[in-house]
């Protein structure tokens, strides 16, 4: 429940400021006000400007009776995280959610500080001196490893790299993908990221040209000689991670044949029972569609997308040139876990596939932040329902919180982050229930600006970003496409300063 924030001050009471340096600080004061009241607004720093960060900010602004000032920091000059740098260019409608974030950014107590990196330009200690609460919304910026021999061979890439590359993320513009020499590509995994990679490899470049795909990656895709993409899923077709819409989209691509083995669509008893009694409707729709297309023959001159199920890569082998040339896969079988969920396990039977490239799409994981606890095994920031902890099962760190993938790992879609962030915000509000603070205890909002200027940080405001956004759209219109992105921080900042 959100506390009643009356405008009657306490007099001669003890007050606590949440989260300043870890220990609750108690002050003897007169004329203190409830933290989060109009006389003493709650000051919050949000680190990371992806969906979970914006949803957390929206929840703070919508909280009844809460007066809050929010500053949003991102290490890149551009906001929106994976919506800008992760959503596939041929899925422009999904990016329309940015309109919601833009409305949040119009709030008069919101500020954006782009091109400000935690640990480089500003520290956790700095934030604790200037804000009551910190919210980490940094997502999962790295990929999970398969843990098999040959994973580091040339020609083996993470989906994270490929997706970031074609979406213009500055971290991945130095990557190269030899599509001009590749004929057969293996994509490990069959979740939504694997499907994005597969579509971009299989779709005609002419269809991608009007999107916001970068000019550099489009040029590489135009030279692609890829003839077949093989999706390798460790579970059966009933447990496939892709959605019915995603697999149907692959099947409807012009000039592409979707190949599914009839033998692999012969469900075992475990899958049949699970599908009938426990599976989500989407799983049943997947099986119905895959059964419908199973056994279809490839069209003449079509690119092929082959779905394989119940197989796991166990070895990546190099050819004479030192690059990956073979994937050894082990065939799996399903067993029922204690809760009845079908789980895969190896049978010992193997098969070798000749390939020219491998893309790993087996999940994301977080990266450590300077001065912030990290759960190395799970790849997240340790937390209890969004409250940051000192470590796995550790003590609560007062005044510091986590949302999104940094909180729960890489699960769910963009919209999943809204209730997740709202749940953390409720904990934040619970934690200031009954807390009062002197009206002059908060650092003036302009002080953080002065600090960044003192350190020579050329930060990007939301107005700066809006002008950069308009410039990208203008550049795109000249090429009959949605936008042409700036793809490195140096060119982004040059444009920002030119447009100011």
Secondary structure as UniProt FT lines:
FT   STRAND          13..17
FT   TURN            18..19
FT   STRAND          25..29
FT   STRAND          32..34
FT   TURN            35..36
FT   STRAND          42..47
FT   HELIX           51..62
FT   TURN            64..65
FT   STRAND          68..73
FT   HELIX           81..85
FT   TURN            89..90
FT   HELIX           92..97
FT   HELIX           98..105
FT   TURN            108..109
FT   STRAND          110..114
FT   TURN            119..121
FT   HELIX           124..130
FT   STRAND          133..136
FT   STRAND          142..143
FT   TURN            150..152
FT   STRAND          156..158
FT   HELIX           159..166
FT   TURN            167..168
FT   HELIX           170..172
FT   TURN            173..174
FT   TURN            179..181
FT   STRAND          184..188
FT   HELIX           192..202
FT   HELIX           205..208
FT   TURN            209..212
FT   HELIX           215..222
FT   STRAND          228..232
FT   HELIX           237..239
FT   HELIX           244..251
FT   TURN            254..255
FT   STRAND          256..260
FT   HELIX           263..265
FT   HELIX           269..277
FT   HELIX           281..293
FT   TURN            294..295
FT   TURN            300..301
FT   STRAND          303..308
FT   STRAND          311..318
FT   TURN            320..321
FT   STRAND          323..336
FT   TURN            338..339
FT   STRAND          342..354
FT   STRAND          357..360
FT   STRAND          364..365
FT   TURN            370..371
FT   TURN            376..379
FT   STRAND          383..384
FT   TURN            385..386
FT   STRAND          387..389
FT   TURN            392..393
FT   STRAND          396..402
FT   HELIX           405..408
FT   TURN            414..415
FT   HELIX           416..431
FT   TURN            432..434
FT   STRAND          436..438
FT   TURN            439..440
FT   HELIX           446..454
FT   TURN            455..456
FT   HELIX           462..477
FT   TURN            478..480
FT   HELIX           489..499
//
